[in-house]
């Protein structure tokens, strides 16, 4: 129908259940980390929906695309009945592959899917995984051998917790790297997110100590544990924002908080290659 | 314009629709193309008792086959003395010897399907009718409303100009009004009030368009007698200039009869010269239009495409083109946000 694009995009944001957004396009203008009004938000969403191959040209447009991507990932998660426990989460598509910063790609994956526990994150920038999956068995091995290091761009490892009371410590971690002195102990509070630098190709062991009422999902029952972690363009992401993520009800506060999460993931991560 | 150049306008038919036109028929806006039917609840028709025969003796007396479409009052079964007729236009399902009843599915008339354009029927299929039109279409980015007809009336001087409410007066009634870059909700409301057939502009606020579409829908549910009205945004949503080449083409056809398909996001000008064509993947030397982001709707010359990606306003790295705008400035724009405006052949 005539106004299909606008209706589709606003409905898409309104249906977000896991991330409690207010209804309609106002939702987007309240959560995107840019100072835009409802009209501009709806126009930008409708324009991008009408021209899906267009590249977001402004900070606001990029933030809106990110918000829509998160919403779609959240919808996929609901459809799956929750994010299944996995060791490696690979993101594909232009939203993630062409993100302004690898931290943005990581944040989209974490916000949309909330993978509880310890999960490696990567993006498939060239969209190779799909076609590779259609090859016969031996061809897949050959393809993997050929592409090897170019296939995926690792973002790092994420530790995502659930539960706990806002403001209280969710978990404490210490990163052990072979040949390096042990890092200081880091505390992450419920509702917070932090990043430990760990470059691409590096690996280590993360000592995790959970506080009461906080959990890392089905696969991690112990209160104290050690988990293998690998580095990437962002590092080791410590995410205690609970599930579903709660954002403040006041629009300005929500915007500030979302911007602070983005800043955190961008601060430690390596900027996207030019 | 040759036969091959005719614009083919396809009308989709719902399942079960019955075409009332044939290939070669001339049709105009509002002419009936097809009828649809709605299946009502099945009805039982006593057969054995009215014919005064035993239930098992009806088989040879039936005049219709299961699945056959029957008219109202069409005989279903007959003896030399008596007959049973269909109570309505229906689909004959079966006769059941166990109870002596026939079962039919009444078919009730539903919405007629009418032509939106003027042309010649060139194809009649089970699910579509195609009408060839001596006209040139131009696709828009967004719109709302039914198909409306009227002469084109250009109310602004240039592609950048805003369609002011004051410019719309009683003389615009029944016309397809072409604005420039943008029209406000006030302008749209005024146009509808004075009986304008349609508004065509470069951009509209998506929110206002959605609100207006909702209002139109509510009015139609209430059986509003207001004339049909459509709105079309050619270049996108929000305030943006209209592509000057498109504006020039529209201006050149002022007074020409046209159709606006609001919901179909399309403008069709009858007996028009070829419209400017826009294609993605511009190359150096092309005249281009910015189709997304800041500066949308502005045109210029693609003067250079640097080999290396450049960071654009969003921070995203993208292959860009240097565009010397008609306004004089040179700006870098992501190639994905440019379209080449090809000269009319």
Interface residues (C-beta under 8 A of the other chain):
Chain A: X1 X2 X3 X5 X6 X7 X10 X25 X38 X39 X40 X42 X43 X44 X45 X46 X47 X48 X50 X51 X53 X54 X55 X56 X57 X58 X59 X61 X62 X98 X99 X100 X101 X272 X273 X274
Chain B: X141 X142 X143 X144 X145 X203 X205 X206 X207 X208 X209 X210 X213 X231 X236 X237 X238 X262 X263 X264 X265 X280 X291 X292 X293 X294 X296 X308 X309 X310 X311 X312 X313 X314 X315 X316 X317 X318 X333 X334 X336 X337
